[in-house]
């Protein structure tokens, strides 16, 4: 086992105060108003809990569809939408607070132990790279990740994990492991021939262990302090 990939939100980080809009959220809401005239729209409320496990691009497609745009209209304007989102984000980044996210308990020590085992770690997240780097930088975890797959690599999570693996240098006879907090993470890991470790709500994820276990991961992790369970799983594939 030489390569591991990690989802980001509720796998490595979470919002410090869930009811407060982050700069990313403000950037999206602003752009929906500027480009489409949707005033006082909170994009997360347009889609609900189903957004967990979706990618940035698939989320915005669904939001625009829910707001009445046709598929052809969405296809023709989604890149324009993200350009406006990035522009607003970058204009306001320096003046904005940088403590909106916290790392899940035990993540840094867990990543240190993976490094000691010789496991190279990468990000495989539905967030665009600009948002991924911002979140990791804000919690001091950037240094642990050598490669990644991001929201710009595809609408589907399986495409993003595949992109991360292609950049990882993983050998054809090796098997990687993906860590994530949703059923989509588990299914996408399987689609790419990887082991799947699910991060439960007790560890900082969004879903209870029972729900995640039903999706068939190799391990449900209740705490990042349970490194021995992951080490034992990895030892089966040496």
Residue, then its C-alpha position, 0 to 999 in steps of 0.5 A: x500500500x503506497x498511495x492513499x487519497x482523501x476527500x476534503x469536507x467532513x473527511x479532513x476539515x469542517x466548518x468551524x461554525x456551520x451556520x456561518x457562510x464561508x467565503x466560498x458560499x458568499x462567492x457562489x451566492x454573489x455569482x448567482x445574483x450577478x449572472x442570473x439575477x437570483x437575489x437573496x439565494x443561498x445555493x445550499x438551500x436550493x439543493x439540501x442534504x443531497x449535496x453531500x458527496x456531490x462535486x462543485x460542478x454537479x452541485x451547481x448544475x443541480x442548483x441551476x436546474x432547480x432554479x429553472x434553467x434548462x440543460x442547454x442553458x446550464x451547459x453554455x454558462x456553467x464555465x462563466x459561472x465558475x469564472x465569476x465565483x473565482x473572481x469574487x473569491x480571489x478579490x476578497x480572499x486577502x481581506x477575509x478571515x482565514x479561520x472558517x475551517x478546522x481540521x477533524x480531531x486527530x487528522x494531523x497525527x494520522x497523516x504523520x503516521x501514514x507518512x512514516x509508513x511510506x504512504x503518499x497521500x493525495x486529495x480527491x475532492x469535488x472542490x475546485x483546486x482553489x478552494x481545496x488549497x484554501x481549506x487545507x492551508x487554513x488548517x495547516x494540512x497542505x504539506x501532507x498531500x503530494x498530488x490530487x484530483x479536484x472539481x475541475x477534473x470532472x462532474x463525478x467523484x469517480x472521475x476525480x479519484x481517477x485523476x488523482x490516481x493518474x497523478x500519483x504515480x501508483x504502480x499497476x500492481x499496487x492498490x490504493x485506499x480512498x478515505x471519504x465520508x459518503x456513499x459516493x466516496x465508497x462507490x467511487x473508490x470501488x470504481x477505481x479498484x481502491x480500498x474504501x475507508x469511510x469516515x463516520x459522524x463520530x470522526x467528523x463525517x456526516x453520516x452514521x456508521x450503520x449507513x456507511x457500513x451498508x455501502x460496503x466499505x473495507x473499514x468504517x473509521x470512528x476516530x482518526x486516533x484508531x490508526x491501528x485499524x487502518x494499519x491492519x487493513x493495509x497490512x493485508x495488501x502488502 
